[in-house]
Every structure is written in C-alpha cells, then in structure tokens.
Amino acid sequence: MKLPALCSDVPISFDSTNVKLSGESGDEVVVALQGATVHSYVHQGAERFFVSSKSDLNGPAAIRGGIPICWPIFGPPDKDDARFNKMKQHGFARTSKWTYVASESGDRVVKVPVAADASGLNMAMDSSGAPRFASENVVKAVFSLESTPETLAVYDYPFKLTYTVILSASDLMITLVVSALSAPLAFQALFHSYLRLPASILPPAVTAESLTGLSFVDKVQGGARGLEEREEVTVDGPKGEVDRVYFGAPDVLALNWEGGRAEVSKRNLADVVLWNPGPEKGATIGDMEEGGADRYVCLEPGQVGTLVELKAGEKWIGSVRFEFE
C-alpha cells in the first residue's frame, strides 16, 4: 500500500492498519484504515472511546466501537427505495478500506482572549487594536474514500468522501466532506460514537442533557414516536436497553455521570441517537466482549431524519467535536 510522504517534524506514525496522531500534551488518537474508524483517543491519560476486544481492526466487518461512519445510510436500508435497497445496514463506509491521504501539524486559533496582565481582567490587543486570541497546536490526518465498481453495484452514484481527524490538547474534532461528482447524490450520515465510561460507572448512572422537547423514535418500543419531556434522560430502559433517534437536536449535547462529563458538539447534523443495548441484548452481539455493554454509551450525531440531497458538483460538510471532563 502506498502511503503519503511524511515530514519528520509531523507527530504522526502509520502502518498498513492504523494512523496514529500524537499531540504536544501527550494525548493520542488512532485511526484504522478499516472504515477510517477512530478507535482510540487517549486524553489526559484516559481512554475515551470503547472498542470491543473481539473486534478485528482489519475487517472485513465494521469495528465494534470507536467512531464508525454510517454512510450513505443509517440503519437498515429502505427496501422500497431503489437507491438504497441493495446495501447492508449502516452502509459501506464503515466496512471499506480508506486511503490515508495527508497529515500536518500547526496552530489553531481558539476564541479565548489572551490576558494582558496577571489579573485576567484586561485583554491583550494586537497592533490594530483588536483583541488577541490564544492558539493551540493541532495535529490532523486526512482520509478519503471514492466510488468503486463494488460500491456502484449497491449504490449507483459516483462520490468522494474526505474525512479529517484533528487532535488538539483540548478536544478531538472530526469532519466529513461528501462530494457529488457527475450525478446527484442522496444520503444519510451518522457518527456512531461509543463513549467509554469509567470503570465504576454503569449506563443507568449516566444522563443525557439537551434532549428536552425533542421528538423521537423509540426503536425499543417498535418505532413508537414521542416527545421527550425529561430534563435529564437516563440511559436505561426495558432490560437496560435504550435506542432512540432524536430529531432537530441542539448542536451542543452531553452525557453526565458522577465525576465526569462528555460534551459532543455537532455542526450541520440535525439529529442524534442515544443507544446502549443493555446487558442482555449486548450479550447476543457476536463481536461484543463479555460485559461490554456496561462500558459505554453511544451518543451519535447524524443527519438521518431527512436525506441530504446534492446536485452534481455540490459538497456537504458535517463535523463533530468531542470534549471530556
């Protein structure tokens, strides 16, 4: 496999399976070429994503954990829609081998004013009199996936996907660019993020915020629709299972547990899925490690309620930022 040239001062290493980004703070993120799946993010010394020990990082199945990319559909295909009915659940992006395209390291401006003195009450100004903002070092890697005869056999539309993973000292950011080439393109997109819980925390002790007032589909209840009335949504349900799609969700979402918090900020992704299979159903998942369902909650930003529809030559961009306390 041909890999991109890499400058010696860029803190990225790679092999035929993974690309590893290392930040100045000691944080690390590892992305598998299988599905371009982020399967490890070590932040402040702690692993932040769950991956089943029974999952094969080389495929051919999707990786069970991390951040699989569901594209061009989420869930099972609509058998009555000829555009999608030849595909398997969640599409093929998460099971395809992606190409590692490029990497770089540099500074990113963050909107935190620089203090002019020790009091922190006065802002430093640049030569034009505008406030100066802080910057932080970031490391990023870019991956791509393009249509092939195999994808065209199940999804007859030429496309190009560009996926960028950006690591900084404060957060992890992922961005997906979908390009329609010579024909219109219709799709769903979702980032199926498995957020790891501390060893002492079980899913029923976790609550999700910012879902109040949203309409949802409850897959545990056979697709029943409802309106969320709770201020804090507990990750619990019949036999511990939760599987809801919330529509029109705010762009800043979070999971909270005693002593910790995971904040998920999304852009150009209208919806979010809250999922945990519970211990009983989790035990029936073939590539799930024993007791694995107790170790994560999935909070999954996506565009699933309505299709994204592009004309030939158009692009769509969706992004997610993960921050942990």
C-alpha positions as CSV (number, residue, x, y, z in Angstrom):
1,M,0.0,0.0,0.0
2,K,1.4,3.4,-0.9
3,L,1.3,5.9,2.0
4,P,1.8,9.6,1.8
5,A,5.1,11.2,2.4
6,L,5.5,12.5,5.9
7,C,7.8,15.3,7.2
8,S,9.9,14.3,10.1
9,D,8.5,17.0,12.4
10,V,4.9,15.9,12.0
11,P,3.9,13.8,15.0
12,I,2.1,11.0,13.1
13,S,3.1,7.4,12.6
14,F,1.4,4.8,10.5
15,D,1.4,1.2,9.2
16,S,-0.9,-0.8,6.9
17,T,-3.6,-0.9,9.6
18,N,-3.5,2.4,11.6
19,V,-2.6,6.0,11.6
20,K,-1.6,7.4,15.0
21,L,-1.6,11.1,15.9
22,S,0.3,12.4,18.9
23,G,-0.3,15.8,20.5
24,E,2.1,18.0,22.4
25,S,0.1,17.4,25.5
26,G,0.6,13.7,25.4
27,D,-2.9,13.0,24.0
28,E,-3.1,10.4,21.2
29,V,-5.7,9.3,18.7
30,V,-5.5,6.2,16.5
31,V,-7.5,5.8,13.3
32,A,-7.9,2.4,11.5
33,L,-7.9,2.4,7.7
34,Q,-10.8,-0.1,8.1
35,G,-13.7,2.3,7.9
36,A,-11.4,5.3,8.7
37,T,-12.6,4.4,12.3
38,V,-11.2,6.4,15.2
39,H,-10.8,3.5,17.7
40,S,-8.6,5.1,20.4
41,Y,-8.5,8.6,21.9
42,V,-6.3,9.0,25.0
43,H,-7.0,12.3,26.6
44,Q,-5.4,13.4,29.9
45,G,-4.2,9.8,30.4
46,A,-7.6,8.2,30.0
47,E,-9.1,6.2,27.0
48,R,-12.2,8.0,25.9
49,F,-13.8,5.5,23.4
50,F,-14.8,1.9,23.9
51,V,-13.8,-0.8,21.4
52,S,-14.7,-4.4,21.9
53,S,-11.7,-6.7,22.4
54,K,-13.3,-9.1,20.0
55,S,-13.4,-6.6,17.1
56,D,-10.9,-7.0,14.3
57,L,-9.3,-3.8,13.2
58,N,-8.5,-5.2,9.8
59,G,-12.1,-6.1,8.8
60,P,-13.9,-7.2,6.9
61,A,-16.7,-6.3,9.4
62,A,-17.1,-2.8,10.9
63,I,-15.1,-2.1,14.0
64,R,-17.3,-2.6,17.1
65,G,-16.6,0.7,18.9
66,G,-14.7,4.0,18.4
67,I,-16.5,6.2,15.8
68,P,-17.7,4.1,12.9
69,I,-19.0,6.3,10.0
70,C,-22.5,5.3,8.9
71,W,-22.8,6.3,5.2
72,P,-24.7,6.5,2.9
73,I,-27.5,5.1,5.1
74,F,-28.1,4.8,8.8
75,G,-29.9,1.6,10.0
76,P,-31.3,-1.0,7.7
77,P,-32.0,0.0,4.1
78,D,-35.4,1.0,2.9
79,K,-36.4,-2.0,0.8
80,D,-38.8,0.2,-1.2
81,D,-36.2,2.7,-2.2
82,A,-34.2,1.5,-5.2
83,R,-31.4,4.0,-4.4
84,F,-30.5,2.1,-1.2
85,N,-32.1,-1.3,-1.1
86,K,-29.0,-3.2,-2.2
87,M,-27.0,-2.1,0.8
88,K,-26.4,-3.6,4.2
89,Q,-27.3,-1.9,7.5
90,H,-25.4,1.4,8.0
91,G,-24.0,1.4,4.5
92,F,-20.4,0.6,3.4
93,A,-18.2,3.5,4.6
94,R,-17.6,1.8,7.9
95,T,-16.6,-1.5,6.2
96,S,-14.4,-0.1,3.4
97,K,-10.7,0.4,3.3
98,W,-10.0,4.1,3.2
99,T,-6.9,5.8,1.8
100,Y,-4.6,7.8,4.1
101,V,-4.1,11.0,2.1
102,A,-2.1,13.6,4.1
103,S,-1.2,14.9,7.6
104,E,0.1,18.1,9.1
105,S,0.8,19.8,12.4
106,G,0.2,23.5,13.1
107,D,-1.6,26.1,15.3
108,R,-5.3,26.7,15.5
109,V,-6.7,29.9,16.9
110,V,-9.1,29.4,19.8
111,K,-11.6,32.0,20.8
112,V,-10.1,32.6,24.3
113,P,-8.9,36.2,24.8
114,V,-5.2,36.5,25.9
115,A,-4.9,38.3,29.2
116,A,-2.7,41.4,29.2
117,D,-1.8,41.1,32.9
118,A,-2.0,38.7,35.9
119,S,-5.4,39.9,36.9
120,G,-7.0,38.3,33.8
121,L,-9.4,41.3,33.6
122,N,-7.7,43.1,30.8
123,M,-7.4,41.7,27.3
124,A,-4.2,42.0,25.2
125,M,-4.6,43.8,21.9
126,D,-2.8,43.4,18.6
127,S,-1.3,46.3,16.7
128,S,-4.6,47.1,15.1
129,G,-6.4,47.4,18.5
130,A,-8.3,44.1,18.1
131,P,-8.3,41.5,20.9
132,R,-5.6,38.9,20.7
133,F,-6.7,35.3,20.9
134,A,-4.8,32.2,22.1
135,S,-3.7,29.5,19.8
136,E,-3.1,25.8,20.4
137,N,-1.1,23.2,18.5
138,V,-3.2,20.7,16.4
139,V,-2.3,17.6,14.5
140,K,-4.5,16.3,11.7
141,A,-4.8,13.4,9.3
142,V,-6.9,13.2,6.2
143,F,-8.5,10.1,4.7
144,S,-10.5,9.5,1.5
145,L,-13.0,7.1,0.0
146,E,-14.2,7.1,-3.6
147,S,-16.7,5.2,-5.5
148,T,-15.5,1.9,-7.0
149,P,-17.2,-0.8,-9.1
150,E,-18.1,-2.6,-5.8
151,T,-19.8,0.5,-4.3
152,L,-21.5,1.3,-7.6
153,A,-23.0,-2.2,-7.6
154,V,-25.0,-1.3,-4.5
155,Y,-25.2,2.5,-4.6
156,D,-25.1,3.7,-8.2
157,Y,-23.8,7.2,-7.6
158,P,-20.2,8.4,-8.0
159,F,-18.9,10.1,-4.9
160,K,-15.9,11.2,-3.0
161,L,-15.6,11.3,0.8
162,T,-12.9,13.3,2.6
163,Y,-12.5,12.7,6.3
164,T,-10.3,14.8,8.6
165,V,-9.4,13.9,12.2
166,I,-8.0,16.8,14.2
167,L,-6.3,16.3,17.6
168,S,-5.6,19.2,20.0
169,A,-4.8,19.5,23.7
170,S,-8.5,20.3,24.5
171,D,-10.5,18.2,22.1
172,L,-10.9,15.8,19.2
173,M,-12.7,17.0,16.1
174,I,-13.8,15.0,13.0
175,T,-15.1,16.4,9.7
176,L,-16.7,14.6,6.8
177,V,-16.9,16.2,3.4
178,V,-19.2,14.5,0.9
179,S,-18.7,15.4,-2.8
180,A,-21.2,14.6,-5.5
181,L,-19.3,14.1,-8.7
182,S,-21.0,13.6,-12.1
183,A,-24.6,12.9,-10.8
184,P,-26.9,14.0,-7.9
185,L,-26.3,12.3,-4.6
186,A,-28.8,11.5,-1.7
187,F,-27.6,10.1,1.6
188,Q,-27.8,9.9,5.4
189,A,-24.7,10.3,7.6
190,L,-24.0,9.5,11.2
191,F,-21.0,9.2,13.5
192,H,-21.7,6.1,15.7
193,S,-19.5,7.2,18.6
194,Y,-19.0,4.8,21.5
195,L,-18.2,6.9,24.6
196,R,-16.3,4.9,27.2
197,L,-17.5,5.1,30.8
198,P,-15.2,5.0,33.9
199,A,-14.9,1.5,35.4
200,S,-17.1,2.5,38.3
201,I,-20.0,3.9,36.2
202,L,-22.7,1.8,34.5
203,P,-25.0,3.1,31.8
204,P,-28.1,3.6,34.1
205,A,-26.0,6.1,36.1
206,V,-25.5,8.2,33.0
207,T,-27.8,11.0,31.9
208,A,-28.1,12.8,28.6
209,E,-28.8,16.6,28.5
210,S,-30.3,19.0,25.9
211,L,-32.9,16.5,24.7
212,T,-35.9,18.1,26.4
213,G,-38.8,18.9,24.0
214,L,-37.4,16.9,21.1
215,S,-39.5,14.4,19.0
216,F,-38.1,10.9,18.9
217,V,-38.5,7.4,17.5
218,D,-38.1,4.7,20.1
219,K,-36.7,1.6,18.4
220,V,-37.0,-0.5,21.6
221,Q,-40.8,0.2,21.5
222,G,-41.1,-0.9,17.9
223,G,-40.6,2.6,16.4
224,A,-43.1,4.4,18.6
225,R,-42.9,8.2,18.3
226,G,-43.0,10.6,21.2
227,L,-41.9,13.9,22.7
228,E,-39.1,13.9,25.3
229,E,-40.3,15.6,28.5
230,R,-37.4,14.8,30.8
231,E,-34.8,17.4,31.6
232,E,-32.3,14.7,32.1
233,V,-32.6,11.5,30.1
234,T,-31.4,8.4,32.0
235,V,-29.6,5.8,29.8
236,D,-31.9,3.0,30.9
237,G,-34.9,1.2,29.6
238,P,-36.5,-2.3,29.4
239,K,-33.8,-4.8,30.3
240,G,-31.4,-1.8,30.3
241,E,-31.8,-1.1,26.5
242,V,-32.1,2.4,25.1
243,D,-32.3,3.1,21.4
244,R,-33.8,6.4,20.4
245,V,-33.4,8.7,17.5
246,Y,-34.0,12.4,18.4
247,F,-34.7,14.9,15.7
248,G,-33.7,18.5,15.4
249,A,-31.3,18.3,18.4
250,P,-29.3,21.2,19.7
251,D,-25.7,21.5,18.4
252,V,-24.2,21.0,21.9
253,L,-25.1,17.7,23.7
254,A,-23.6,16.0,26.7
255,L,-23.5,12.9,28.8
256,N,-23.1,13.3,32.5
257,W,-22.1,10.9,35.3
258,E,-20.7,11.3,38.8
259,G,-17.3,12.9,38.5
260,G,-17.3,13.2,34.7
261,R,-18.8,14.6,31.5
262,A,-18.6,14.1,27.8
263,E,-19.6,17.0,25.6
264,V,-20.4,16.4,21.9
265,S,-20.8,19.4,19.7
266,K,-22.1,19.0,16.1
267,R,-22.4,21.1,13.0
268,N,-24.7,20.5,10.0
269,L,-26.0,17.3,11.6
270,A,-29.6,17.8,12.7
271,D,-30.2,14.6,14.7
272,V,-28.7,12.4,17.4
273,V,-29.1,8.8,18.5
274,L,-28.8,7.6,22.1
275,W,-28.1,3.9,22.3
276,N,-27.0,1.2,24.7
277,P,-28.2,-2.4,24.1
278,G,-28.3,-3.3,27.8
279,P,-26.5,-6.3,29.2
280,E,-29.0,-9.0,28.0
281,K,-29.1,-7.9,24.3
282,G,-25.4,-6.9,24.4
283,A,-24.5,-10.5,25.2
284,T,-26.1,-11.6,22.0
285,I,-23.9,-9.3,19.8
286,G,-21.4,-11.6,18.2
287,D,-18.3,-9.2,18.3
288,M,-19.1,-7.7,21.7
289,E,-16.7,-8.6,24.5
290,E,-18.2,-10.1,27.7
291,G,-19.8,-7.4,29.7
292,G,-19.0,-4.8,27.0
293,A,-22.4,-3.2,27.0
294,D,-21.7,-2.0,30.6
295,R,-18.7,0.0,29.4
296,Y,-20.1,2.6,27.0
297,V,-23.0,4.8,25.9
298,C,-23.4,5.8,22.3
299,L,-24.3,9.4,21.6
300,E,-24.3,9.6,17.8
301,P,-24.7,12.9,15.9
302,G,-26.1,12.4,12.4
303,Q,-28.3,13.6,9.6
304,V,-30.9,10.8,9.5
305,G,-34.4,12.3,9.8
306,T,-34.2,13.7,6.2
307,L,-31.9,12.9,3.4
308,V,-29.1,15.2,2.3
309,E,-29.6,15.8,-1.4
310,L,-26.8,17.2,-3.6
311,K,-26.7,18.2,-7.2
312,A,-23.7,17.2,-9.3
313,G,-20.7,19.1,-8.3
314,E,-22.0,20.1,-4.8
315,K,-20.5,19.3,-1.4
316,W,-21.8,18.7,2.1
317,I,-19.8,19.1,5.3
318,G,-20.6,17.7,8.7
319,S,-18.4,17.9,11.8
320,V,-18.3,16.8,15.5
321,R,-16.2,17.9,18.4
322,F,-15.6,15.7,21.5
323,E,-14.6,17.2,24.8
324,F,-14.2,15.3,28.1
325,E,-14.1,16.4,31.8
